[in-house]
Amino acid sequence: MEKVLRPMNGFLALLLSIVVCGAAIFCFTLAESNPFLFIPLGSVLMLATFFAWKGLMIIQPNHARVLNFFGKYVGSVKENGLFFVNPLYTSTKLSQRSQNLAIPTLKVNDKMGNPIEIGAVVVWQVEDTYKAAYDVVDYGMYVRMQSEAALRNLATGFAYDNIEDENALLTLRDGGEKVQELLQNELNARLAKAGIIATEARISHLAYAQEIAGAMLQRQQATAIVAARYKIVEGAVGMVEMALEQLSTKKIVDLDEEKKATMVSNLLVVLCGEKGAQPVLNTGTLYN
């Protein structure tokens, strides 16, 4: 479990080490008068100086050091600045800055079995330095592998769109923020073992695989055409109904059932046709 330490101020230790170093140099200058005293003393003081300098460490903003004493976890230093720790400690540098991971485009099968291509961008950072340093071998590689696994699992759990699954409440294409929230939650569940937190996860690429892209595009176009035709016919029927009602109410012309059928047929052809109607002048009656 992570334990945050606040070591001794490094500036005080640096000042004391400089004083000791000066004393060592002074002893070497007096070596001629009494070499058996000042040379060993100066050497000890110089070793003490180097030993103290080894305990100095500088921690940059949004960085941390994990301290270990002969195989035993001592604690983590997260505060930035100059500090002094036991020179016998070994330290591991960790960055706590936000990092981007672009998951390469993956080819997977969606819930309906259709091959699709999907990619995502993940923003992550180290939260627990102990887990990142000791619970996984390489936390950077761990993030990449688990992010790909989470994205694959998400893609296989939902249909690409509602064309394949009309009853789907959530699809990859129309899910939007909800799909991204599900991806982020699964990432955090997987990365918690390494002390990593995913602060953002967004799908960056989503498409049908090339082998079925053409067929799916034609299917989408056909669906759109059918929907458009439905709206056109629905509107045309309403306009014909309104026209007959207005003609009858205002008594502009008296139409029997056969004439009404002919008028309805002509109006539907005009309103539902893809091209503009060509007018035909009838110089006789309706029946010849």
N, C-alpha and C positions, 0 to 999 in steps of 0.2 A: 504494500500500500504506500502511496506517495506521502513523503514527509518533507515539508518545506523548511529549510534552514535559513538563518540570517547570520552569516559568518562575521568575523571581526573586520573592522574597517581596514581596508588595504593601505590607505594613505599613512596611517600611523605605523603599520608594519614596514612600509617602504622607508619611512623616515628613520626608524630604528635600525633597519638593515644598512642604510647609508652611513649612519653613525658607527656601526660595527665595522663596516668596510673601511671607513676612515681610520678607525683604531688599528685595524690590521695593517694598513699601509704605514701608519706611524710606527708600529712595532718593527716592520721590515727596515725602516730607516734607522732604527736604533740597534739593528742586529750586529753592527761592528763592535759596539761596546760590550755586548753580552749575547753572543749568538746562541748559546745553549738555552737562553730564556726567551728572547724575543722572537726567534725564528719559529719555534714550536707554537708560541702564543699567537703570533701573526697568522700562522697556518690554520690554527683552530678557529680564529676569528673569521678568516676568509672562507673557510668551509661553512661556518655558521651563516655567513652572508649569502652564499650560494644556496644553502639549504632554505633560508628564509625567502629568497627570491623564487624558489620553486613553489612555495606555497601561495604566491600571489597569482590571482587570476582576474581577468577582465571579462565581464559579462555584458554583451551588447543588448540594446533594447529588443524585447521579444525573443530572447534566447534564454537557455537554461543550461545548468550543469548538473549532472547526476554524479554524486560522490560515492566512492566505493573504497572500503578499507580492508584489504586482503580478502576479497571475496564477500564481504558483508556490506549490504546497502546501508549507507549512513544517512543520506537525505538528498534533497534537490534544492539548488539555489536558483530562484527565478528573478530576484531583484537585480536590476542592472547597476553596474558600477565596478569599482575596484575593491576586491575583498582578499582576505588572507585566511587560508584554511591549513589544516595539518598537511605539511609537505609530503607525507606518506600516502595521502589520499590519491587515488586515481580518479580522473573525471572524464565524463562522456558529454560531448557537446550536443545539444538538441536545439533545433529552431522551432519556435512557437509561432512563427509568422504564418499567415494564410497562404496556402499553396493551391495551384490549379492542377487538375488532372483531366486531360482530354481522353476519354475512353474511345479507342478506335472503333470505327464502324463494325458492328457485329452482324452476322447473318444468322438469324434464329427463326423458329416457327412460332407464330402467334397462337392464341388459344384455339383457333379454328384450323390450325395446321398449315397456314399459308406462310411461305418463306418471306421474311421482311428484313430490311436493313435498319439498324438502330444504333445511334451513338449518343453520348452524353458528356457533359462537362461537370466536374465535381470540384467544389471548393472545400478544402479540409485543413485542419491544423491539429497540432499535438495538444492535448488537454492534460493527460496524466503522464508525466515524464517517467515514472517508475515502470508502468506497463509498456510504454514505447521502447524503453531501453532493455527490459528484461523478459517480458512475456512473449515477444516475437523476435525472430532472428533479424529481419530487415523490415522495419515498419513502412518504408516507402514501397517496397515490393508487395507487402501485405495489403496496402491500400489499393494498389493497382489490381491485384488478383481478386480481391473481394468486391471491388467496384464493378468489375466485369461480370462476376457471378450474380451480383444483385441486379444488374441491368438485364441479364439473360432471364433471370427468374421473373422480373417484372414483365418482360415482353411475352413470355409464355403464359402469363396469367390473364391476359386481356386480348380481346380481338383488335385487329387493326382499326376497323371502323364498323358502323352499324349495317353495312351492306351484307356482311357475312352473318352477323348476329343481330337481328332486328330487336331483340329483347334486352340487349346489353345496356345497362345503366351507365357504364363507364367504358370508354374505348381509349386506345393509345392516341389516336388522332384528335379526338374531341375532349379528352380528359383534362388537358391544360394543367392548372395549378394542382388539382387533386392528384393526378398521376405523378407530378414532380414531388408532391408531399409524400406519397407512398414510397417513391424511390429514396428520398432522403431518410425516411424513418427506417427503411430496411438497411440502408448503408450504416446508419448510426448503431443499429442492433449488431451488425457484423463487425464494425470497427471498434466497438467498445472494448473488446478483448485487448486491443493494442493501445488503448488510451487515446484514440483518435476521435474527433468529432467532425461530422460533415455539416458545414454551415449553409451550404447551398448545393442543389443538384438539379440540373436542367437538361432535358433532352435536346440535343443539338442537331440530330439528323434522324428522320423517320421516313421510310419509303418502302414500297414493295420491292422485292428482289427483281433483278433484271429479267429472269426467266418468266415471270408472270406479270410484269409491269404493264406490258402492252394489253394483255387480256383484261386486266383489272381496270385499265383506263377506258377500254371500250365498254366494259360493264357499267362504270360510273357514268359515262356519257349516255348510255342507253337509259339508265335510271333517271338521269336529269331530263332527257327528252320525254320520257313517259310522264314525269311529274309536270313538265311544262305543258304537254298536250292536255293533261287532266285539267289544268287551270284554264286553258284556252277553251275547251269544250264547256266547262262549267260556266265561264263568262258568256260564251255564245248562247247557251240555253237561256240564261237570264236575260240577255238582250232580245232574243226572239220572243220570249214570254212578255217582256215589257212592250215590244212593238205591237204584238197582237192585242194586248190589253189596251194600249193607247188608241189603236185603230177602231176597236170596238166601242170604247168609252166616248170618243169624239165623233163616232159615226161617220168617219171619213169614207169608208168603203164597206160594203156588206159582203163578207166572204163566207162561202159555204165550206164544208169540211174538206172537200177536195182542193179548193183554192188555198185553204189554210195549210194543208199538207204540202202543196207545191211551194208556197211562200216560205214555210219552215225549212224545206229542203234547200231552196235557193239561198236563204240567209245563212244557214249552217255552212254551206259550201263556201260562201264569201268570207264568213268570219273565221272559219277554221282552216282555210286554205293557206298554203305557204306563200303563194304568189298572189299578186293583185288580180282581182276579178276583171275579166274582159266584158264590157257591156254589149248586149245583143238587143237590137231594136226589133220589136215584134209589131208589124204593121197590120196584123189581123187580130183575131181574138185569141183567148187563152187556149182554145180547143182546136185551132187549125193553123 
